[in-house]
Amino acid sequence: ENVMNVEFKTLDNGITIINDQIDVESASMGVWIGAGSSNENNDQCGIAHMLEHMAFKGTKNRNAETIAREIEDVGGDINAYTSKEVTAYFLKVLKENAELGVDILSDIIKNSTFPKDEIERERGVIISEIGQSYDAPDDRVFENFTKTAFKDQPMGRPILGTKETVSSFKQSDLKFFLDSNYTPENMVVSMSGNLNNENIFKIVEEKFSEIKKGNKPKKVNSEWTTGFIAEEVAEAGFEEYAVRDENNEVQNVEYGHMVALCNSKVARRLQMTLKGGSGIRCVTNVHHTFLAPLSLRADLRSASGLRPTAHWASWADCLAM
């Protein structure tokens, strides 16, 4: 029988620690910061993601090679991600190497130096990622979706940023964003594994307690500015992919890409509708993405329960951008 044994503790500086003690030989742990791309202003678009990249490029105690080697030498794995509202740094090691894991995570959070040569290297990597995203239909349609749904708001801007903003970031910009958002009150250190609560809490406190209190960033309120929202209804849009001649005239429309914001019941109906088509793809998340022949457009609207609204035209315009 599995019994949850989750313990919580809040340090004096405001950091929340969580440990889920389970009987396994490995330990997973990470630091979650309540700041992502929605915490950026216009000039900072993409800086949360770039900061996440730079965290592995050297600290006051370790260079980039040492960070990677120390984890790999014990058979561990370390990674990170940036979302609209959260940035996370996490790793997995054997339980006997848990203290090393905590030490590396705390070092990354507290002591990153953002070497200027590494900034230039990562700038090129991220600009390449931005270029690759233009070639990915699901990335493209979802970026257009959020840009329209949260028009002129941080939530609607791309996590990767733009070539222009990423090209402008300096070392001081990264440090400013870190100091403004990586405050103890805005952090959760979470662990799971065969880790004694008292021991692991003591280790985390030793490594993280010196982070000084700051002002917790204000929660970013985002307002939905277009679309139709209801429990059983999805708002969907299509992006057409066409073969054009040298005069930019459409010669042959190949297929369409649709994004739908819906619950799982509607998603299942959409999947059934698409079952007979080719190139079916579904991402099970808060949004569901499908690839379908354009000939199914009318069938989708009727058979899947999608209600055309006044927003269909603006949504189609959005996807044509």
C-alpha positions as CSV (number, residue, x, y, z in Angstrom):
1,E,0.0,0.0,0.0
2,N,1.3,3.4,-1.0
3,V,1.1,6.0,1.8
4,M,2.0,9.6,1.0
5,N,4.5,11.0,3.5
6,V,4.8,14.6,2.4
7,E,6.3,17.2,4.7
8,F,6.4,21.0,4.3
9,K,8.6,23.6,5.9
10,T,9.1,27.3,5.3
11,L,12.5,28.8,6.1
12,D,12.9,32.1,7.9
13,N,13.7,33.8,4.6
14,G,10.5,32.6,3.0
15,I,11.6,29.5,0.9
16,T,9.1,26.6,1.0
17,I,10.6,23.1,1.2
18,I,8.6,20.0,0.3
19,N,9.8,16.4,0.7
20,D,7.8,13.4,-0.5
21,Q,9.4,10.4,1.2
22,I,9.1,7.2,-0.8
23,D,11.0,3.9,-0.7
24,V,13.1,4.1,-3.9
25,E,16.9,4.2,-4.5
26,S,16.9,7.5,-6.4
27,A,16.1,11.1,-5.5
28,S,14.5,13.7,-7.6
29,M,14.7,17.4,-6.6
30,G,14.3,20.8,-8.0
31,V,13.8,24.5,-7.4
32,W,10.7,26.1,-8.9
33,I,10.6,29.9,-9.2
34,G,7.3,31.6,-9.7
35,A,8.5,33.7,-12.6
36,G,8.4,33.0,-16.3
37,S,7.9,34.9,-19.5
38,S,4.8,36.6,-18.2
39,N,6.9,38.4,-15.7
40,E,8.8,40.2,-18.5
41,N,8.2,43.7,-19.9
42,N,8.4,44.4,-23.6
43,D,12.2,44.9,-23.6
44,Q,12.8,41.8,-21.6
45,C,10.9,39.4,-23.9
46,G,12.8,36.1,-23.7
47,I,15.0,37.0,-20.8
48,A,13.6,34.4,-18.4
49,H,14.4,31.7,-20.9
50,M,17.9,33.0,-21.5
51,L,18.5,33.2,-17.7
52,E,17.6,29.6,-17.4
53,H,20.1,28.7,-20.2
54,M,22.8,30.7,-18.4
55,A,22.3,29.1,-15.0
56,F,24.4,26.1,-16.3
57,K,27.2,28.2,-17.7
58,G,29.2,28.8,-14.5
59,T,29.0,29.9,-10.9
60,K,31.5,31.3,-8.4
61,N,32.4,27.8,-7.5
62,R,32.0,25.7,-10.7
63,N,32.4,26.4,-14.4
64,A,30.0,24.9,-16.9
65,E,32.1,21.7,-17.4
66,T,32.3,21.1,-13.7
67,I,28.5,21.4,-13.2
68,A,28.0,18.8,-15.9
69,R,30.8,16.5,-14.8
70,E,29.8,16.4,-11.1
71,I,26.3,15.3,-12.0
72,E,27.4,12.8,-14.7
73,D,30.1,11.3,-12.5
74,V,27.4,10.0,-10.1
75,G,25.1,8.9,-12.9
76,G,22.7,11.8,-12.4
77,D,20.8,14.0,-14.8
78,I,20.1,17.8,-14.6
79,N,17.8,19.9,-16.7
80,A,15.6,23.0,-16.6
81,Y,12.6,24.6,-18.4
82,T,10.9,28.0,-18.7
83,S,7.1,28.4,-19.0
84,K,4.8,31.3,-19.1
85,E,4.6,31.5,-15.3
86,V,7.4,29.2,-13.9
87,T,11.1,28.6,-14.3
88,A,12.4,25.2,-12.9
89,Y,15.8,23.7,-12.3
90,F,15.7,20.0,-11.4
91,L,17.9,16.9,-11.3
92,K,17.8,13.2,-10.4
93,V,20.6,11.3,-8.5
94,L,20.9,8.2,-6.3
95,K,19.7,8.9,-2.8
96,E,23.3,8.8,-1.4
97,N,24.1,11.8,-3.7
98,A,21.2,13.9,-2.6
99,E,23.4,16.4,-0.7
100,L,25.5,16.9,-3.9
101,G,22.2,17.6,-5.8
102,V,21.1,20.2,-3.3
103,D,24.5,21.8,-3.4
104,I,24.6,22.1,-7.2
105,L,21.0,23.5,-7.3
106,S,21.7,26.1,-4.6
107,D,25.0,27.1,-6.3
108,I,23.2,27.7,-9.6
109,I,20.5,29.8,-8.0
110,K,22.8,31.8,-5.7
111,N,26.1,32.1,-7.5
112,S,25.6,32.2,-11.3
113,T,28.2,34.5,-12.8
114,F,26.8,34.9,-16.4
115,P,30.2,34.9,-18.2
116,K,30.1,37.3,-21.1
117,D,31.5,34.8,-23.6
118,E,28.9,32.3,-22.6
119,I,26.1,34.9,-23.0
120,E,27.2,35.4,-26.6
121,R,27.3,31.7,-27.2
122,E,23.9,31.1,-25.8
123,R,22.5,34.2,-27.6
124,G,23.3,32.4,-30.8
125,V,21.8,29.1,-29.6
126,I,18.5,30.8,-28.6
127,I,18.3,32.8,-31.8
128,S,18.7,29.5,-33.7
129,E,15.8,28.0,-31.6
130,I,13.6,31.0,-32.5
131,G,14.3,30.3,-36.2
132,Q,13.6,26.6,-35.8
133,S,10.2,27.5,-34.1
134,Y,9.1,29.2,-37.3
135,D,9.5,25.9,-39.1
136,A,7.3,24.0,-36.5
137,P,3.6,24.3,-37.4
138,D,2.4,23.5,-33.8
139,D,4.8,26.1,-32.3
140,R,3.7,28.7,-34.8
141,V,0.0,28.2,-34.4
142,F,0.2,28.2,-30.6
143,E,2.3,31.4,-30.5
144,N,-0.3,33.0,-32.8
145,F,-3.0,31.7,-30.5
146,T,-1.6,33.1,-27.3
147,K,-0.7,36.4,-29.0
148,T,-4.3,36.8,-30.0
149,A,-5.9,35.5,-26.9
150,F,-3.8,37.6,-24.6
151,K,-3.3,40.6,-26.9
152,D,-0.7,43.2,-25.8
153,Q,0.0,41.3,-22.6
154,P,3.1,39.5,-21.3
155,M,1.2,36.2,-21.3
156,G,0.8,36.5,-25.0
157,R,4.5,37.1,-25.8
158,P,6.7,34.2,-26.9
159,I,8.8,32.4,-24.2
160,L,11.8,32.3,-26.5
161,G,11.6,36.0,-27.1
162,T,12.4,37.7,-30.4
163,K,15.7,38.0,-32.3
164,E,15.7,41.7,-31.5
165,T,15.2,41.4,-27.8
166,V,17.5,38.4,-27.3
167,S,20.3,40.2,-29.3
168,S,20.0,43.1,-26.8
169,F,20.4,41.3,-23.5
170,K,23.5,42.2,-21.4
171,Q,24.9,40.6,-18.3
172,S,23.4,43.4,-16.1
173,D,20.0,42.6,-17.6
174,L,20.2,39.0,-16.5
175,K,21.3,39.9,-13.0
176,F,18.5,42.5,-12.7
177,F,15.8,40.0,-13.7
178,L,17.3,37.4,-11.3
179,D,17.4,39.8,-8.4
180,S,13.8,41.0,-9.1
181,N,12.2,37.5,-9.4
182,Y,14.4,34.9,-7.8
183,T,13.5,35.9,-4.3
184,P,13.0,33.3,-1.4
185,E,9.3,34.1,-1.1
186,N,9.0,33.2,-4.7
187,M,10.8,29.8,-4.5
188,V,9.8,26.2,-3.7
189,V,12.5,23.5,-3.2
190,S,10.7,20.2,-3.8
191,M,12.2,16.6,-3.4
192,S,11.0,13.1,-3.7
193,G,12.8,9.9,-2.8
194,N,14.1,7.9,0.2
195,L,15.2,11.0,2.0
196,N,14.9,11.5,5.7
197,N,12.8,14.6,6.3
198,E,15.0,16.0,9.2
199,N,18.3,15.4,7.4
200,I,17.3,16.7,4.0
201,F,15.5,19.8,5.4
202,K,18.7,20.6,7.4
203,I,20.8,20.3,4.2
204,V,18.4,22.5,2.2
205,E,18.3,25.1,5.0
206,E,22.2,25.2,5.1
207,K,22.4,25.8,1.4
208,F,19.4,28.1,0.8
209,S,18.9,30.1,4.0
210,E,21.5,32.7,3.1
211,I,19.5,34.0,0.2
212,K,18.2,37.3,1.4
213,K,14.5,38.2,1.6
214,G,13.2,40.4,-1.2
215,N,10.0,41.6,-2.5
216,K,7.9,38.8,-3.9
217,P,6.9,39.8,-7.5
218,K,3.3,40.7,-8.0
219,K,1.1,38.1,-9.6
220,V,0.6,38.9,-13.2
221,N,-3.1,39.1,-14.1
222,S,-3.9,38.2,-17.7
223,E,-7.1,38.9,-19.4
224,W,-8.6,36.8,-22.2
225,T,-9.3,39.2,-25.0
226,T,-10.9,37.0,-27.7
227,G,-12.5,33.6,-28.2
228,F,-15.5,31.7,-26.8
229,I,-15.2,30.0,-23.4
230,A,-17.6,27.4,-22.2
231,E,-17.4,24.0,-20.5
232,E,-18.5,21.9,-23.5
233,V,-17.4,24.2,-26.3
234,A,-14.0,24.7,-28.0
235,E,-12.7,27.7,-29.8
236,A,-10.6,26.6,-32.8
237,G,-8.7,28.1,-35.6
238,F,-6.9,26.8,-38.7
239,E,-3.7,27.8,-40.4
240,E,-3.5,27.0,-44.1
241,Y,-0.3,25.7,-45.7
242,A,-0.3,26.5,-49.4
243,V,2.1,26.0,-52.3
244,R,2.5,29.4,-54.0
245,D,4.0,30.3,-57.4
246,E,6.6,33.0,-58.0
247,N,3.9,35.7,-57.9
248,N,2.8,34.5,-54.5
249,E,-0.5,33.1,-55.9
250,V,-1.9,30.0,-54.2
251,Q,-1.5,26.9,-56.4
252,N,-2.4,24.1,-54.1
253,V,-3.5,24.1,-50.4
254,E,-2.0,21.0,-48.8
255,Y,-3.4,20.8,-45.3
256,G,-4.6,22.9,-42.3
257,H,-3.4,23.2,-38.8
258,M,-6.0,23.6,-36.0
259,V,-5.6,24.5,-32.4
260,A,-8.4,24.1,-29.9
261,L,-8.8,25.2,-26.4
262,C,-11.1,22.7,-24.9
263,N,-11.6,20.1,-22.2
264,S,-10.8,16.4,-22.6
265,K,-14.4,15.4,-23.6
266,V,-14.4,17.8,-26.5
267,A,-10.8,16.7,-27.4
268,R,-12.0,13.1,-27.6
269,R,-14.8,14.1,-30.0
270,L,-12.3,16.0,-32.1
271,Q,-10.0,13.0,-32.2
272,M,-12.9,10.7,-33.3
273,T,-13.8,13.2,-36.1
274,L,-10.2,13.3,-37.3
275,K,-9.8,9.5,-37.1
276,G,-10.4,9.0,-40.8
277,G,-8.0,11.8,-41.8
278,S,-4.3,11.7,-42.2
279,G,-1.6,13.3,-40.1
280,I,-3.6,13.2,-36.8
281,R,-1.8,14.7,-33.9
282,C,-3.1,15.5,-30.4
283,V,-1.2,17.0,-27.5
284,T,-3.0,16.3,-24.3
285,N,-2.7,19.5,-22.3
286,V,-4.7,22.6,-21.6
287,H,-4.6,23.1,-25.3
288,H,-5.0,20.3,-27.9
289,T,-3.4,20.5,-31.3
290,F,-4.5,18.6,-34.3
291,L,-3.3,18.3,-37.9
292,A,-6.1,17.7,-40.4
293,P,-6.9,18.0,-44.1
294,L,-8.7,21.2,-44.8
295,S,-11.6,19.2,-46.3
296,L,-12.5,18.3,-42.7
297,R,-13.0,21.9,-41.6
298,A,-16.8,22.0,-41.9
299,D,-17.1,18.5,-40.5
300,L,-15.1,19.5,-37.5
301,R,-17.3,22.4,-36.7
302,S,-20.4,20.3,-36.7
303,A,-19.4,16.8,-35.6
304,S,-17.1,18.0,-32.7
305,G,-19.5,20.5,-31.2
306,L,-17.6,23.6,-32.1
307,R,-19.8,26.6,-32.3
308,P,-18.9,29.3,-34.8
309,T,-18.9,32.7,-33.2
310,A,-18.1,36.2,-34.1
311,H,-14.5,35.3,-33.2
312,W,-14.0,32.8,-36.0
313,A,-13.1,35.5,-38.5
314,S,-10.6,37.2,-36.2
315,W,-9.2,33.9,-35.2
316,A,-8.7,32.9,-38.8
317,D,-7.1,36.2,-39.4
318,C,-4.7,35.6,-36.5
319,L,-3.6,32.3,-37.9
320,A,-3.0,33.8,-41.3
321,M,-0.4,36.2,-39.9
